């Protein structure tokens, strides 16, 4: 079957052959069949051009999801690309219409010039063999419309980022100062090994995840912060939290009492080992998550919807549940059993202790083997 002009010449010289003239007018089903045929042929001679495989051709009204693979589809197909996965070999160009680009771990070459249309760039798996030269492989000119950036796990060089980025995830090994981040950053996730002080965070920052080993003071959190996730190794007592905070996630190492909580807090996750009397919970609280070590009395706020407790919890639940309460989620090892408000009110289980003895009352499964 002759799919390309001058096919025999292409096999001899390895030079890029002409693309089929009829590709642009193909029906959708035919394009799919040809794409499968190209995949099966494994033609590796296309080593000096951008290689695309159209996995699906969707209607105009739906989002296109394409994967950058080892075979060529005509430019008329490329013009509809919105999401691309870069897997190799090394292309010299990318379509000017893609908005999302992810570089797979199998891609080991330099990045092509990135079009300004890209708004989401995922480089987290981009780890070429030349680790020392990784910095030179990153783009010198970032896309002008870039909003979300995930840096390579091995990247550990000072950052020079353009204004406009709103979501930034640092690489696993990144440990350079973050005192000159773009003022537009709203979501910041530190890497596993980030351990430097955070002295100048963007004032508009809304979400902050402190990674794993971070254990520096948090004396000047941004005033508009809405979500704070402590690192696994954070062992310092939190002082004054921003009043705008809506989600607070502690960790297994945090062992300090909470004196006061922000008035707009909606989600509180106290970590697995925390066991102090709860402060006055704000009326705005909707989700409360307790760990295995928690054994204090509960006073549920009026707007609470979900309560996560461990099967080790040995105290009875309050007699009066909030009006909008939905369910209790009982953690048994790595499982969570949902017990709805209706099931609780129809049973005396919540007045007994420990609660896990009667979890199977609400289900058809026997959870006794998960008890320690």
C-alpha positions in Angstrom: 0.0 0.0 0.0 1.6 3.3 -1.1 0.6 5.9 1.4 3.2 8.5 0.6 4.7 9.9 -2.6 8.3 8.8 -3.3 8.0 6.2 -0.6 10.9 4.1 -1.9 13.2 7.2 -1.9 12.1 8.0 1.7 13.3 4.5 2.8 16.6 4.9 1.1 17.6 8.4 2.1 15.6 9.0 5.3 14.5 12.4 3.9 11.0 13.5 4.9 8.6 12.5 2.2 5.6 14.6 1.1 2.5 14.3 3.2 -0.5 12.8 1.4 -2.5 15.4 -0.4 -5.8 13.7 0.5 -5.2 13.7 4.3 -6.9 17.0 5.0 -10.2 15.9 3.4 -10.4 12.5 5.1 -13.5 11.5 7.0 -13.0 11.0 10.7 -13.1 7.2 10.7 -10.6 7.0 7.8 -8.2 9.3 9.7 -8.5 6.9 12.7 -7.7 3.9 10.6 -4.7 5.5 8.9 -3.4 6.6 12.3 -3.6 3.0 13.6 -1.8 1.8 10.4 1.0 4.3 10.9 1.3 3.2 14.5 1.6 -0.4 13.5 4.2 0.3 10.9 6.7 1.8 13.4 8.3 4.0 10.8 11.3 5.5 12.6 12.8 7.3 9.6 10.9 10.5 10.4 13.7 11.8 12.6 13.9 15.4 11.6 10.3 16.7 11.8 7.5 17.2 14.2 5.7 14.0 14.7 2.0 13.8 15.6 -0.5 11.1 16.0 -4.2 12.0 16.1 -5.7 9.6 18.6 -9.2 11.1 18.3 -10.7 13.7 16.0 -13.5 15.3 18.0 -16.3 17.7 16.9 -15.7 21.4 16.9 -17.7 21.9 20.1 -15.6 19.5 22.2 -12.2 19.8 23.7 -9.5 18.1 21.6 -7.1 15.8 23.4 -4.1 14.7 21.3 -0.9 12.9 22.1 2.4 13.8 20.5 3.7 10.5 19.3 6.1 9.0 16.7 4.2 9.6 13.5 3.1 12.5 11.3 -0.4 13.7 10.7 -0.9 16.5 8.1 -0.8 20.2 9.2 -4.5 20.5 8.8 -4.9 18.0 11.7 -2.1 19.8 13.7 -4.0 23.0 13.5 -6.6 21.6 15.8 -4.3 20.5 18.5 -5.1 21.8 22.0 -3.4 19.3 24.3 -0.1 17.5 23.5 2.2 15.0 25.2 5.8 15.3 24.1 7.3 11.8 24.0 10.1 12.0 21.4 12.0 11.9 19.2 13.0 15.5 19.0 10.7 17.8 17.0 11.9 21.2 15.7 8.5 22.9 15.9 5.2 22.7 17.7 1.7 23.7 16.4 0.9 27.3 17.2 -2.6 26.3 18.5 -1.7 24.0 21.5 -2.6 25.3 24.9 -1.4 22.5 27.1 2.0 20.6 26.8 3.3 17.8 28.9 6.8 16.4 28.4 7.0 12.7 29.1 9.9 10.9 30.9 10.9 9.2 27.7 11.7 12.5 26.0 15.4 13.2 26.5 16.2 15.9 24.0 16.1 19.7 24.0 12.7 21.4 24.0 11.6 22.9 20.7 10.5 26.6 20.6 7.3 26.8 22.6 4.4 28.7 21.0 2.9 31.6 22.9 -0.5 29.8 22.8 0.6 27.4 25.6 -1.1 28.2 29.0 -0.2 25.0 30.8 3.4 23.5 30.7 4.2 20.3 32.6 7.9 19.6 32.7 7.9 17.6 36.0 8.9 14.4 34.2 11.4 16.1 31.9 14.8 14.7 33.1 17.2 14.3 30.2 20.5 12.3 30.7 22.5 15.5 30.8 21.4 16.6 34.3 24.1 19.3 34.5 22.9 20.8 31.2 19.2 20.7 32.2 19.1 24.5 32.8 20.3 25.1 29.2 17.6 22.9 27.9 14.8 24.9 29.5 13.3 27.7 27.3 15.0 31.1 27.4 11.7 32.7 26.4 8.7 31.4 28.1 5.3 31.5 26.3 3.7 34.8 26.9 0.3 33.3 27.8 1.8 30.8 30.3 -0.4 30.4 33.4 0.5 27.0 34.9 4.1 25.8 35.1 5.4 22.5 36.7 9.2 22.5 36.7 11.4 19.4 36.2 12.1 17.3 39.3 15.9 17.7 38.9 15.8 21.4 38.3 17.8 23.3 41.0 18.8 26.7 39.5 17.6 30.2 40.4 14.3 31.0 38.7 13.6 33.7 36.1 9.9 33.5 35.3 7.7 35.8 33.4 4.8 37.8 34.9 1.4 36.2 34.3 2.1 32.8 35.9 -0.6 31.9 38.4 0.2 28.3 39.3 3.8 27.2 40.0 5.0 23.8 41.2 8.7 23.5 42.0 10.7 20.4 41.2 11.5 17.7 43.8 15.1 18.8 44.2 14.6 22.6 43.9 16.2 24.4 46.8 17.0 27.9 45.6 15.5 31.1 47.1 11.9 32.0 46.1 12.1 35.7 47.0 11.5 36.9 43.4 8.5 35.1 42.2 6.1 36.8 39.8 3.5 38.9 41.7 0.8 37.1 39.7 1.5 33.7 41.4 -1.6 32.5 43.3 -0.8 28.8 43.8 2.7 27.7 45.0 3.8 24.1 45.7 7.3 23.6 47.1 9.4 20.6 46.2 10.3 17.7 48.5 13.7 19.1 49.4 12.9 22.8 49.6 14.2 23.9 53.0 15.0 27.7 52.7 13.1 30.5 54.4 10.1 32.0 52.6 10.8 35.7 53.0 8.9 37.4 50.2 5.9 35.5 49.0 3.6 37.2 46.4 0.9 39.2 48.2 -1.8 37.7 46.0 -0.9 34.1 46.9 -4.0 32.0 47.7 -2.6 28.4 48.0 0.6 27.3 49.6 1.9 23.7 49.9 5.1 23.4 51.8 6.3 20.1 50.3 8.0 17.5 52.6 11.1 18.7 54.5 10.3 22.4 54.9 10.6 23.5 58.5 11.2 27.3 58.5 9.2 29.9 60.4 6.0 31.2 58.8 6.0 34.7 60.3 4.6 36.6 57.3 2.1 34.7 55.4 0.3 36.6 52.5 -2.8 38.4 53.8 -5.1 36.8 51.1 -4.0 33.2 51.7 -6.9 30.7 51.4 -5.2 27.3 51.7 -2.2 26.2 53.7 -0.7 22.7 53.7 2.1 22.1 56.1 5.0 19.9 55.1 5.5 16.5 56.6 8.4 17.6 58.7 7.0 20.9 59.9 7.6 21.1 63.7 7.1 24.8 64.5 4.1 26.2 66.2 1.9 28.3 64.0 1.4 31.9 65.2 -1.2 34.2 63.6 -2.9 32.8 60.6 -4.5 35.0 57.9 -8.1 35.7 58.5 -8.8 34.8 54.8 -7.7 31.2 55.4 -10.3 28.6 54.3 -8.4 25.3 54.3 -5.7 24.3 56.9 -3.9 20.9 56.6 -1.5 20.0 59.4 0.8 16.9 59.3 2.0 14.0 61.4 4.8 16.0 63.0 2.7 19.0 64.1 2.1 18.6 67.9 1.0 22.0 69.1 -2.4 23.1 70.4 -4.5 25.4 68.1 -5.4 28.5 70.0 -7.6 30.3 67.6 -8.8 29.5 64.1 -9.5 31.9 61.2 -13.2 33.0 61.1 -13.7 31.9 57.4 -12.2 28.4 57.8 -14.1 25.7 55.9 -11.8 22.7 56.0 -9.6 21.6 58.9 -7.4 18.6 58.7 -5.5 18.2 62.0 -3.1 15.4 61.0 -2.7 11.8 62.1 -1.0 12.3 65.5 -2.6 15.5 66.8 -4.5 15.1 70.1 -5.3 18.4 71.8 -8.6 19.8 72.8 -10.2 21.6 69.9 -10.5 25.4 70.1 -13.8 27.1 69.3 -14.5 25.9 65.8 -15.7 28.7 63.5 -19.3 28.6 62.2 -18.1 28.5 58.6 -16.4 25.1 59.1 -17.8 22.4 56.7 -15.3 19.6 56.8 -13.4 18.3 59.9 -10.8 15.6 59.5 -9.3 13.8 62.6 -6.4 11.4 62.7 -5.8 8.1 64.5 -4.4 9.8 67.5 -7.3 12.1 68.2 -9.3 11.3 71.4 -10.9 14.6 72.5 -14.5 15.5 72.8 -16.3 16.9 69.8 -18.5 19.9 69.6 -19.7 20.2 66.0 -20.2 23.7 64.5 -23.6 24.5 63.0 -22.6 24.3 59.4 -20.5 21.1 59.5 -21.3 18.8 56.6 -18.6 16.0 56.8 -16.7 14.5 59.7 -13.7 12.2 59.2 -12.7 10.2 62.2 -10.6 7.1 62.9 -11.9 3.8 63.9 -9.7 4.2 67.0 -11.9 7.1 68.2 -13.5 6.0 71.5 -15.8 8.8 72.3 -19.5 9.0 71.5 -20.6 11.4 68.8 -22.8 14.4 69.9 -26.5 13.8 70.3 -27.5 16.7 68.1 -26.1 16.7 64.6 -26.0 20.0 62.6 -29.0 20.5 60.2 -26.9 20.3 57.1 -24.8 17.4 58.3 -24.2 14.7 55.6 -22.0 11.9 56.8 -19.3 10.5 59.1 -16.4 8.9 57.3 -14.8 6.2 59.5 -11.2 5.4 58.6 -10.2 1.8 58.9 -6.6 1.3 57.9 -6.6 2.6 54.3 -10.4 2.4 53.9 -13.1 4.9 54.7 -16.6 3.8 55.5 -19.4 6.3 54.9 -22.1 6.5 57.5 -24.8 8.9 56.5 -26.7 11.2 58.9 -29.9 9.2 58.4 -28.1 6.0 59.4 -26.7 7.6 62.5 -30.0 8.9 63.6 -31.7 5.6 63.1 -29.2 3.8 65.3 -27.7 4.0 68.7 -24.2 3.5 67.4 -23.0 7.0 67.9 -23.7 6.6 71.7 -21.4 3.6 71.9 -17.7 3.3 72.0 -15.5 2.5 70.3 -17.3 3.4 67.1 -15.6 0.8 64.9 -17.2 -2.1 66.7 -20.5 -1.3 65.0 -19.4 0.1 61.6 -20.6 -3.2 60.0 -24.1 -2.3 61.2 -24.3 0.1 58.3 -22.7 -2.1 55.6 -22.7 -5.6 54.2 -19.0 -6.1 54.8 -17.1 -7.4 57.9 -14.4 -4.9 58.8 -13.2 -6.7 62.0 -10.1 -8.1 60.2 -8.9 -4.5 59.7 -9.0 -3.7 63.4 -5.7 -3.7 65.2 
